[in-house]
Amino acid sequence: MRFIAVLVCLSALPARAQSRPDDALAPARVDTDQLIRRYIKAETRRNAGIALAGAGVALAILGGVVIGYGAYDQQNLSAGIELGAGIISGAFGIALAIPGIILWSTGQDDMDVATWRRKQLLTVSW
């Protein structure tokens, strides 16, 4: 109930324009060192994603090969073991590849943004 009362009081406050209208058009102040740190973090995230995606795809392919080999095995026990190992390997590979691809993609996007912002800072003449 108290939350609703606070919300009503805040909504009754008058809206004010910015004290200086040029502030809305001014570029954000960005520190170059901060951009470099963001770039390094993004690069680390991208590299970890590449490693995870590579290992995941390799395990998924290995699991598919083992499943294919186990499907044509004449002995039931070894075929069951090969199928089980292939399914586990393939599932584990997919479980590694999906977050790896996500990390790879987001890390690369953040690297591109940091590079673009740094180029914008270097081309702006004050």
Buried (B, 14 or more C-beta within 10 A) or exposed (E): EEEEEEEEEEEEEEEEEEEEEEEEEEEEEBEEEEBEEBBEBBBEBBEBBBBBBBBBBBBBEBBBBBBEBBEEBEEEEEBEBBBEBBBEBBEBBBBBBEBBBBBBBBBBEBBEBBEEBBEEBEEEEE
